[in-house]
Amino acid sequence: MKNEYDNSEEKPSKTSRKKTMQSLQEAGQKLLMLSTTQLSRVPLSKELKKALDEFANLPNSHEAKRRQLQYIGRLMRDFDLHEIESMIQTAMQPPAREPEAAGKTGTIVDRIVEQGDSEIHHLLNQNPQLNRQFLRTNYLAYQRARKTGSQAEMTKYRNLIVQYIDDHL
């Protein structure tokens, strides 16, 4: 009896196939950590984007998320793993901004953390697409961190506001 693999390349071992699938699932997890803006910079199939969106809408059931992650890994078989990794790294890099734009965002955020609600209201009058609740929540968290003297927390909330304004303006 002739083996179907005699004339072709040797079939990869089960261990190597499992390692490949695990690597694809880990890459899928990295894709899930990207923001919507970052994810839009990665060229993915419609089916894979839909699977990533569905993952976010799953209940906090470990089993459901595990199965969805396996499905995402299966969809990623169509892509080269090294290519995906490089695309993820590229997407995680902040987009190149002009120094003028970076300075403008910094100025806006400085006014928000110093003047508070009045500056948020002024900014929303000029840009109604922004989310008042997000800005106000992070401003208040920044103020609480300022009162407790937590520099790390202050930086965290300031950066959240900067990132939000960069993404939406």
HUWOPE-V801919 format. One record per pair of residues at least 6 apart in sequence whose ideal C-beta (glycine too) atoms are under 7 Angstrom apart, sorted by the first residue. I is the first residue (numbers start at 1). J is the second residue. D is the distance in Angstrom with one decimal. If there is no record, write none. Layout:
BEGIN
i,j,d
I,J,D
I,J,D
END
This chain:
BEGIN
i,j,d
5,11,5.2
21,73,5.5
23,81,5.7
24,73,4.0
24,76,4.5
24,77,6.6
24,81,6.4
25,69,5.4
25,70,6.7
25,73,3.9
27,76,6.3
27,81,6.4
27,84,5.0
27,85,6.3
27,88,6.8
28,69,5.8
28,72,3.9
28,73,5.4
28,76,5.9
29,69,6.8
30,88,5.0
31,39,6.7
31,52,6.0
31,88,6.5
32,52,6.2
32,55,6.0
34,91,5.7
34,92,6.9
37,167,5.0
38,91,4.4
38,92,6.4
39,91,6.9
41,91,4.6
42,87,4.8
42,88,6.8
42,91,5.0
47,75,6.0
48,72,6.9
48,75,4.6
48,76,6.8
51,68,6.8
51,71,5.8
51,72,5.1
51,75,5.8
52,72,6.6
54,68,6.4
55,65,6.6
55,68,4.8
55,72,6.8
58,64,4.8
58,65,5.5
58,68,6.0
76,84,6.6
105,162,5.9
105,165,5.4
105,166,5.7
108,123,6.6
108,165,6.0
109,158,6.2
109,161,5.2
109,162,5.2
109,165,6.5
111,119,4.6
112,119,4.9
112,120,6.0
112,135,6.8
112,139,5.9
112,161,6.2
113,139,6.6
113,142,5.5
113,158,6.3
116,139,6.0
117,136,7.0
120,132,6.6
120,135,5.0
120,136,6.0
120,139,6.5
123,130,6.6
124,130,5.7
124,132,5.6
127,169,6.3
129,168,6.4
130,168,5.7
134,164,6.1
135,161,6.6
138,157,4.9
138,160,5.0
138,161,5.1
141,157,4.7
142,154,5.9
142,157,4.0
142,158,6.0
145,153,3.4
145,154,4.5
145,157,6.2
146,154,5.7
END
